[in-house]
Amino acid sequence: MAKQYPLDVMILRDDEGRSLLSKGHHPVSAFLAACEKVVTDDPAAWGLVRHQWMRCIPNPEGGVEFVEAREGSRGAFPVTWVCDYDWADDAARAAQGGET
């Protein structure tokens, strides 16, 4: 049986903006409702909610970074996430066969 992850939203920040992420593949409506509890603006207006696989790698500053991974690869776990900057939405739309 696949591992179950609780819906626990984290805020990730980088030079481009913010991402909201939870380990596990969660229903979009439940994920957005949980996101509304941790940010003041409307996460539904941010962009596309995505289900992907990621893993954590150490960064030079002593923290960790979330990077895309293949399902089943070492250290990979499922995530539900959304970000507030455009490039990820463009890439997601292109991957889903839409226009960017």
C-alpha positions in Angstrom: 0.0 0.0 0.0 1.3 3.5 -0.9 2.4 5.7 2.0 -0.2 8.2 3.1 0.9 11.8 3.8 -1.1 14.3 5.9 -2.2 17.5 4.3 0.4 19.9 5.8 1.1 23.0 3.7 4.6 24.5 3.6 5.5 27.9 2.2 8.7 27.8 0.1 10.3 31.0 -1.0 13.0 31.7 -3.7 14.1 34.5 -5.9 11.1 34.1 -8.2 8.4 34.0 -5.6 6.5 31.6 -3.4 5.3 28.0 -3.6 2.9 26.2 -1.4 3.6 22.5 -1.1 2.3 19.5 0.8 3.8 16.0 0.6 1.3 13.6 -0.9 -1.2 13.8 -3.8 -4.2 15.6 -2.3 -7.5 16.6 -3.9 -7.2 20.1 -5.3 -10.1 21.6 -3.3 -8.8 20.3 0.0 -5.3 21.5 -0.8 -6.5 25.0 -1.7 -8.6 25.2 1.5 -5.5 24.3 3.5 -3.4 26.9 1.6 -5.9 29.6 2.5 -5.0 29.1 6.1 -1.3 29.9 5.6 -1.4 32.8 3.2 -3.4 36.0 3.1 -4.0 36.2 -0.7 -6.0 33.7 -2.7 -3.9 30.7 -3.7 -6.6 29.7 -6.2 -5.5 32.8 -8.2 -1.9 31.8 -8.2 -1.8 29.2 -10.9 -2.3 25.6 -11.6 -2.2 23.1 -8.8 0.1 20.2 -9.7 0.7 16.7 -8.6 4.3 15.7 -9.1 7.1 13.7 -7.5 10.0 15.5 -5.8 12.9 14.8 -3.5 15.0 16.9 -1.2 18.7 17.7 -1.8 21.0 19.7 0.4 21.8 23.3 -0.7 25.1 25.2 -0.1 23.5 27.4 2.6 22.8 24.3 4.8 19.1 23.9 4.0 17.3 21.7 1.5 15.8 22.2 -1.9 12.9 20.4 -3.4 13.7 19.2 -6.9 11.6 17.2 -9.4 12.1 13.4 -9.4 10.8 10.4 -11.1 8.2 8.3 -9.3 10.0 5.3 -7.7 13.4 6.9 -7.8 15.5 7.0 -4.6 14.2 9.6 -2.2 11.2 10.6 -4.3 7.9 11.4 -2.7 4.6 12.7 -4.1 3.7 16.4 -3.7 0.8 18.7 -4.4 1.9 22.2 -5.1 1.1 25.6 -6.6 3.3 28.6 -7.1 2.7 32.4 -7.6 5.0 32.9 -10.5 4.3 32.4 -14.2 7.1 30.1 -15.5 5.8 27.1 -13.7 2.3 27.7 -15.0 3.6 28.0 -18.6 5.5 24.8 -18.2 2.5 23.0 -16.7 0.1 24.2 -19.4 2.6 23.1 -22.1 2.9 19.7 -20.5 -0.9 19.4 -20.5 -1.0 20.2 -24.2 -2.2 23.8 -23.7 -0.7 27.1 -25.0 1.8 29.1 -22.9 
